[in-house]
Amino acid sequence: MRDQPASTARRTRLLDGPILATLATLATPNIAASFLQSGMSVVEGAYLGRLGTIELAGVALVFPLLMLTNMLSGGAIGGVVAGATARALGAGDDARAQEILRAAVLIALALATVMALAILGFGRSLYGLLGGDGVVLEAADLYGDRLAAGIFTLWLFNVLASLLRGSGDTVRPAIALACVLALHAGIAWLLIFPMGLGIAGAGLAMPLAYLLGAVGLSAWLMSGRAAVAVVPGPVTGRVMVPLLRQGTLAATQSCLTVAMTLIVTAIIGRLGTHWLAGYGIGARLEFLMIPVIFGVGGALIAMVGVNAGAGRRERAIRIAWTGGAMAACIVGSIGLVGSIEPDLWGRLFTQDPETLAAVGLYLSIVGPFYAFFGLGLCLYFASQGLGSMVWPVVGTLLRLLIVLGGGMALVASDAATPEAMFAVVAGAMVVYGVFIVVALKLGPWRT
């Protein structure tokens, strides 16, 4: 049997605890875990930087697909699962929470299979469209195929971790991610260098590390001590249909975000290998912010969802705005530091002066506006707890259209310089954050 007193105390804290203090308590392990998860890309990039610029450029072509995987499994589907779990527990419906767990595993395995087949079948064509050719294209293909073969492990780990976060348990997913990071660092080093697999070893290392992490989370859920018990049973339409409906909206948000990155990558990739590698390194810091924002957003999903499930909507909305402001401050501060001292980030990956110059240009233009990105994305996560995701998705579509329209205009006028393209990206960030705030304030979050 699971620990009822601990579960009850956790629910009481989410419903009645002081908002900022409770949010900070829940978010701290999430943020730490998110940094650890993003640290895998830093470790991998540092290893590949020792191999050369070609390997870095090749991985830059695949990196948006890796981030799409994490965004779909942890932020989109995982966020919907977390929100549904929180609302079920807030309403005291343990049976529904147990069915959500069963449905989440089925969804994760099905979508992982679809994504793996898509990468294996069409990945090379995509890398070519993004500007990859010759040895860079071969490097991307080698890395992407190995990653795709084990991508189900990332899906399973992220969905199980999200469900635990939705129950108010943010500590154990953080511990599990710390273990995954340590395992990845060791496995990647072993495969890339002593075993001589190079970039192919990097593609294998991440799925192997996540596999071991997923085994650990599964063992905890099956132990009977988690807030949601593993109970055999069917998966009915009353659970699966809402999860798929909300998951489709959330997945649209993730796909639009990655599509925007692919558009910028396609334009920058035609300016040369150093610009492609430099943009890839700079964009890693932006994508690093997504797990950081999810650190706050994961806590918001639990707090907002439990309060909404218990019929306390006004408190849920106050929690959402508090979390959005917290994320904007954290992400904005990191962006400012990156814009002032871009070499602090760039030199983690390369010492090549031309590539470092490209990193510096990107961060100096885009970094000061990270706060708007953090605010908008965090409110999207809060919307998963409240079931009001339409406007954040529209905001993401607006951001994509600005980047697409601006990029096409620059290409058509032969003015697609890195400076101009990065300025379009920065402007789209500002519109994205402001639009979501105004739309939610005047629409579904009006009190």
N, C-alpha and C positions, 0 to 999 in steps of 0.2 A: 504493500500500500504506500502511496505517496505521503509526504509529510504535510498533513492538513494544516497544522498550526502555522508552518512557514508560508504555505500558500495563502492562507487567510491574512496573515500579517502583510504580505506583499501587496495583496489587493487593497487592504485598508490604506497602506501608504500611498498607492496610486490615486485613490479616491479622495483622501483627506489630508495628505501631507502638504507642506508648503510648496508652492509650485516651483520656484527657482531652485531651492535646495534639493527637492526630489529629482528634478530634471538633471541637475548637475551630478547627483549621485548615480543616476542611471546612465547618463551620457559619458561619464569619465571612463568606465570600462569599455564602452563602445568606441570612443575616440581612440583609446589606446589600441584596441583591437584593429580599428581601421588603419591606423598608422602601421601596425604590424603587417596587415594584409597588403597595403601599398608598398611596404618595405620589400616585399618579394620582387616587385618590378625594379626597385632600386638595386637590390643585390644582383638580379639578373643582368641589368644594364651595366653595372660595374664589371661583372665577369665578361660580358660580351665586348665591352669597351677595350679590354685587354686583347681581344682577337682582332679588332679593327673597325674602321668606319663602315665597311660593307655590311658586316653583321648588324651593326646598330641601325643602318638604313633599312635592312631587310626586316628586322623586328618592328621598326616604325610602321611598316606597311601592314603588319599583322596586329599590332597593338590595339587599334580600334575594335577589332573582333574580340580580343581578350577582354577589353573593358565592357563591350556589349554583353559578353557572357556574365561578367560579374554584376553588371547593372540589371540584367534581366533576372538572374537567379537570386541575387541578394536584395536589389533595390526595387524591382518591379514585382515579379511573382513572389519573391520573398517578403516584400513589404506588404503585399495584399494578404499573404498568409499570416503575417504578424498582426496586421490590423484585424483580420477576422478572428484570430485566436484571442486577441485582447478583448474584443467586443463580446465574444462567447463567455470568457471567464468573468467579465464585468457583469454579465447577466446571470452568472451562476450556472451556465449550461455546460457542464463538463463533458457530456456525451457529444455535443457538437464540436467541442475543441478536439476531442479524440478523433472524430471523423475528419476534421480539417487536417490533422496530421497524416492520416492515411491518404487523403486526396492530394496533399502537397507532395508526397513521395511519388505518386503516380504521375503527376504533372511534371515534376522535375525530370524523371527518367524519360518521359515521352519527348519533352522539348529538347533535352540534351541529345537525344538520338537524331532529331530533326536538324539541330544545329551542326552536329558532327558530320552528317551526310552532306549538308550544304557546303561546309568548308572544304571537305575532301573533294566534292564534285566541282565547285565553282571558285574556290579560293584563289587558284592561280590566275584565273581570268580577272578577278577583282584586283589582285596585286598589280597586274599589268595595266588596268584602267587607272590605277592610282599613280602610275608613273614608273613602276618597277620594270627593269629590263636587265638582261645580261646576268651577271653574277649576283646583283642585288635581288632580282626576281627569284633566282635559284635559292638564295638564302632564305627568302620569305617563304617559299614553298616548302622547304625542308623543315623550317620551324613550325609553320602552320599545320602541316599534316600530322606531326607528332603531338601537337597540342590537341588537335581535334580528336585523335584516337582515344584520349582519356578525359575528354571534357565533361563526361557525366559525373566525374568525381567533384568538380567544382560546383556543379548544379546541386548535387545531393548535400554537400557540406553547407552551402549558403542557405538552402531552404530550411534545413534542420536548425541552423543557427538562428535564422529569422524567426522561426516558430518559438524558440526559447526566449528570444528577446521580446516577442509579443506577450509572453507570459510574465514578463517583468524580470526575467533572469538574464542580466547582461554580463554577469561575471564568467559563467562557464563558456559561452562563446568566445570571450576574450582569451581565456586560458587555452582553449582549443586552437585559436589562431596563433598564439605565441608558439605553441608546439609545431604548428604547420610551418611557420616562418623558420624556426630552427632546423626542422627537417629539410625544408627546401634549400636553405643555404648549403647544407652538407651534401645533399643529393646532387644539386646543380654543380657544385664544385667538382664532385667526384666524376660526374658524367662528362662535363665539359673538358676538364684538364687531364686527370690521370687516365681516364678511359678514352680520351681523345675523340669524343663524339662532337665536340664543338657546338655549333648552333642547334644541331639535332638533339644533343643532350639537354640543352636549355628547354627545348620544347617538351621533353619527356619529364623533366624534373618537377614542374608545377603540378601536373596531374597526380604524380606519385605521392607528393606531399599532401595534397588534398584528400587522397584516398585514405591515408592513415588518419587524418583529422576527422573524416566522415565516420570512420569506424569508431572513433572515440565518442563522438556525439551520439551515435546510435546506441552504444553501450550505456550511456547515461540515461537516455530516454527509455530504454528497456529495463533499467534497474528498478523502476517503480518509484523513484524519489523525485522525478521531475514534476512540474506543475501540470503537465499534460501526460497522461499515461498512454502507453502503447497497448491498445485493446483491439484484438481481431474483430473484423466486422465489414459490412459493405460500405461502399461510397455511393451516396444517393444524390439525386439532382438538387436537393435543397441545399447541399454544400457545394457540389462541383460547379453548378451553373453560376452562382454568384462569384465564386473564385475565378472562373474563366472570364466572366464578363468584366469584372474589375481588373483582372490580370491583363486582358487585352488592352484596356485603356493605359495601364501602367507600362506595358511593353511598348506601346506606341510612343510614349514619352522617351523611353530608353533608345528606341530605334531612331527617333528624330535627332536625339543628341549625338549619337554616333554618326548618323548621316551627315550632320553638319561638319563633324571632324573629317569625314571622308572627303567632303567637298574641298575643305581647306588643304587637306593632304594632297589631293589630285592637282590643285593649282600650284602649291609650293613644290611638289615633286618634280615639276617640269623646269624648275629653276636650277636644279643641280643636286648632286648627292649631299653636299655639305648643308645646303638649305633644308633638304628633306630630313637629314639626321638631326640638325639643330632644332627644327620644328618638332620632330618626334620627342626630343628631350624636353623641350619647353612644354609641350602638350601633356607630358607625363605629370608635370606639377599640377596642371589643371585637373587632370583625371585623378591625381592623388587627393584632390579636394573632395571628390565625390564620396569616397569612403569616409573622409573626415566629417562631411556634412551628414552622411548616414549615421555617424556616431551619435550626433544629436537627433537626427531624424528617427533612428531606431528607438530611442528613448521616448520621443514624441508619439510614435505609433502606439507604444504600450500605454502611456499616460492618457493620450487623447482617446484611444480606442476603449479602454476600460471605462472612462468617464462617459463617453457617448453610449456605450452599452448599458450603463447604469442610469441613463436618462439625464445626465448632468452636462448638457450641451454647452451652456455658457462658460462653465469652467473649462471644458475641453477646448473651446476657442481661445480663451485666455492663455492656456498652456501652449497652444499652437503659435500665437504671436510671440510669446516669450522665447520659445525655441528658435523661431526664425531670426530674432534679433541676436541671439547667442551665436548662431551659425554665421551670420553676417560679420560679426566682430572677429570670430576666429579666422575665417577664410580671408576676410579683408586684410587682416594683419599679416597673414602669410604672403598674400599677393603683394603687399607693399614692400615687405622685406625682399621678395624675389625680384621686384622691379628695381630696387636700389642696389642690391648685390646679387646679380644673376649668376655670377661665377660660383657662388656658394652651392648652387644647384647644378650648374653645367659641369663643373669639374668632378662631380661624382661619377660622370659617365665618360668624359673624354678630356684630353688635353690639346686636341687639335684647335688651333686658333681660329680658323674659319668657322668651324662648327660652333665654337664658344661664342663667336660674334653673332651667329644666327640665333642662338639661345638668348643672348642678351637683348637683342632687338625685340624678340617676341615678348619676353617678360617685361621689358620696359614700357611697352605699349599696352599690353593686355593685363598685366599684373595689378595695376591700381584699381581695376574694376571687378576684381574677384568677389568683392562684398555683395554685389548685385547677383552674381551667380549663386553664391552661398545662400542668400536670402530666398531666392526663387525656388531653388531645389529643395531646401529644407521645408518650405511651405507645401511643396508637392508631397513630401513624406507625411507631413501632418494631415494632408488631405486624404491619405490612405486610411488613417484612423477615423476620419469623419465621413468617409465615403463621398467626397466632393472633388474628384480628380479632374473633372472636365476642363476647368479653367487653367490649371497648371499645364495640362497637355496642350491647350490652345496657345499658351505662352511659349511653350517649346517650339510649336509649329511656327509661330511668328518669328522666333529667333532664327530658325532654319531658313525661312523665306528671306529674311534680311541678309543672311550670309550668302545664300544662293543668288539672290538678285544682285547684291553688291559685287560678288565674285564674277558673275557673268558680265556685268557692266564693265568691270575692270579689264576682263579678258577681251571683250569686244572693242574697247577703246585702246587696247595695247598698253594699258596702264597697270597691269597686274604685278606691281612690285611687292616685295615682302612687306614694306612699310604700309602700303595702302591696304593690303589684304588683312594684316593684323589690326589695322584701325577699324575695318568693317567688323571683325570678330569682337573687338572691344565695345563698339557701339551696340551690337546685337545683345551683348551681355546686359547692358544698362536697360535696354527696352524690355528684356526678358524679366528682370527683377521687378521693375516698376509696374509692368502690366499685371503680373500675378498678384501683387499686393493690392492694386486698385480693384481688380476683378473680384477677388475674394472678399474684400472689405465691403464692396457695394452689392455683392451677390450672395452666395450661399453662407458666408460667415457674418452677414449683417445681423446685429443683435438689437 
